[in-house]
Amino acid sequence: MAEQLSESVMNFVRQGRNIDAIKQLRQETGLGLKEAKHRIDAVVREYRIANPNYGMQEKSGSKWPIVFLLLIIAAGYYWFTSGD
């Protein structure tokens, strides 16, 4: 079934962007929302079987905002507790 989809739709599926894949499929084919969702869901299931690590990739830089926030909190805590 995946071979019947355009490369742009498959790129969205590979990136885990299912909503964008549904939108693109609807735009290309004129399918209704329900039909497009069912088709993308089937392709995602096939893709997950063929690629067991699908969805396991960490997005680059996703932890840095949290680390930065924790550093700011730690610095603030040190600043307020070290003053006499």
Residue pairs with C-beta under 8 A, 6 or more apart in sequence:
1 39
1 42
1 43
1 46
2 10
2 13
2 43
2 46
2 47
5 13
5 25
5 43
6 24
6 28
8 24
8 28
9 21
9 24
9 25
9 28
9 40
10 43
12 18
12 20
12 21
12 24
13 21
13 40
13 43
13 44
13 47
14 47
16 54
16 55
18 40
18 41
18 44
21 40
21 43
22 33
22 36
22 37
22 40
25 31
25 36
25 39
25 40
26 32
26 33
26 36
29 36
31 39
47 54
48 54
48 55
